[in-house]
Amino acid sequence: MQIIPTTIPDVLIMEPKVFGDDRGFFFESFNENRWRELTGINLRFVQHNHSRSAGGVLRGLHYQIQQPQGKLVRVVVGEVFDVAVDLRQSSPSFGQWFGTLLSAENKRQMWVPPGFAHGFSVTSDVAEFLYLTTEYYAPEHERCIAWNDPDLAIRWPLAAEPNVSAKDRQGRLFKDADMFP
């Protein structure tokens, strides 16, 4: 496993060592000891989620204001443009976003720390997305920031208007959203 830093120091890309031949491939998608050794971050995952989305779907930007979730995310079918937005007011990167392509082909994962909003846009015909979380889903604490917030100005790689859920269409503007200290 290799850890690749991003423009936001707490957001990390994890690139596994893949063993492949003409029969297929194998890789270790997570090893707690190796992760801790490379990052210094001690994780405890409590929930494992799997979603499937059609091409053109955009999900997010989601977060929980209480019980904030750290997420280790990856794609097992297709490709997505994955985004993390820093909502920690005390952070030097407050209000900044980082985005990257995650795919079944590149097998990369992204660490989205607690205190960040998270979203993704499907850039393939279909995508299956897996994510481990450090806290349980708590709908009463869930919040959403508008995916197209003008202050964030996320450069989503969109060919057309995205397919967004009714809940996500109700996302608040960044300037009006609940933030972390």
N, C-alpha and C positions, 0 to 999 in steps of 0.2 A: 504494500500500500504506500502511496506517495501522497503527501498533503501539499496542495498548491494554494498559496495565499492569493487573495483577491484585493481589489481596491478598497474594500472595507475589511480591516484586519480581523474582525471576529467571524466573518463569513469565510468559509473554507471550501475548497473543492477537494474531494477525495478521489484519487485515481487508483483503482485496484491493479494488482499484478494478475494478469490473465494468462492462464495456461491453456493453449489451444492446439489442436491438430485437426486432421481431416474428419475426426469423429465428432468434434464440437469443442466446447471450452469448459473450464472450471475457474472460478475465482471466489475468494473469500470476500463476501460483501460487507462484513463488519467483524472486527476482532477488538474487543474491549481493551485488552492489554496493549496491543499495538497502537490503537487510537490514542490512549492515554500517554503512551511513550512519545508519540509524535506531536501531540497537541497540548498536553498538560491538562486536558479537559476530562473530568470524570463524569461519565454519563450513566443514567439509569433510564432505559426506555420502558414505558408502561403500556404503550398502545402501538399497534402496527396496522396501518391503513392501506387500502388498495383502491384506486379509482380508475375508471375507464372513461375516456372522453373522445368524442368525434373531432375530426379536424375542424379548426376554426373556433373551438371552444376556448374561452378564457375564464379561469377561475381565480378569484381573489380581488383584492388584496386582503387576506384574512389574518386575524390575530385574536388572542384572548387577553383582555386587560387584567384579569386576575387569573391565576393558574397559567401564566404564559408558557407556551410550548416551545421547546427547542425541537427542531425537525431535521432528521437526516433523510434526504429525499433522493429518489432515483427513478429512472424510467426503464421498464422491462420490455415494452413494445412501443415502437415509434419514437417520436422526438417532441420535446417541449422547449420553449424558452422560459426559463425559471428565474424568478425575481424575488429578491429580499430587500426590504426597505427598513432602515434603522429608525425606530420610534423612541429611542432612549434619549431624552432631553439632555442628559449629562454627558452624552457621547460626542466626541469630536466629529463623528460621521452622522450625527443626527440629521434626518431628512434626506440622506443620500440613499441611492439604490444601486444594486449590483444585479446584473442579469447574465445568464449563460445558457448555452444549449446543452441539455442533457438528453441522452438517447440510449436506446438499447444497444446501438453500435459502439458508442464511446464508453459506455458502462461507468461514466463518472457519476459521483454523488455530490450533493451540496449540503453543507451544514448551515442551517438557518438558526441562529441562536435565539433564546427567549428574548423578548423585547423587540422583535422584528415582525413586520407584516410580510406575508408570503403570498405569491400568486404564480400562475403559469398560463402560458398560451400554447395550445397544441399546434405544431407546425407540420405535422404529418397527417395522413388520412385518419389515423386513430392513434391514441396513446394510452398505455397503462402505466400508472404512476404509483409507486410504493413509497410510504414514508413512515418512519419510526418517530414517535413523539415522547418527550420527557415528562409530559403531563397529560392527564385524561382530557378528552373533549368535554367542555362545559358550555353548552349553548347559551346559558344566561350571561356568560362573560365574553361571548364572541362579538367581535367588531369587524367592520369592513370599511376600507378606504376605497374610493372610486379608482378603478383601474386606469382611468384616463385623466387623473387629476392634473391640472395645468401646472401646479407648483412642482410636482414631482417630475413631470415631463419624461416618463418612462418611454423609451424607444422600443415599443413592442414590434416585432417583425410581422406585421399584419398585411395580408393581401386584400382584405375586405373588413367590413365592420364585424367584430367578433360576436360569437354566440355566447351571451352572458345570462346567467340565471336572474330571476326576478329579484332575489335577495341581493345579488351583487350589483344590480342596477340601482339599488338604494344606498350604495356605498357613500360615505361622507367624504367631503373634501378634507385633504390633509390638514389644512389650517383649523378645521373644526373638530378633528378627531381626538378621541381620548389617547393620551400618550403615557409613556412610562417616565418615571423620574430620571 
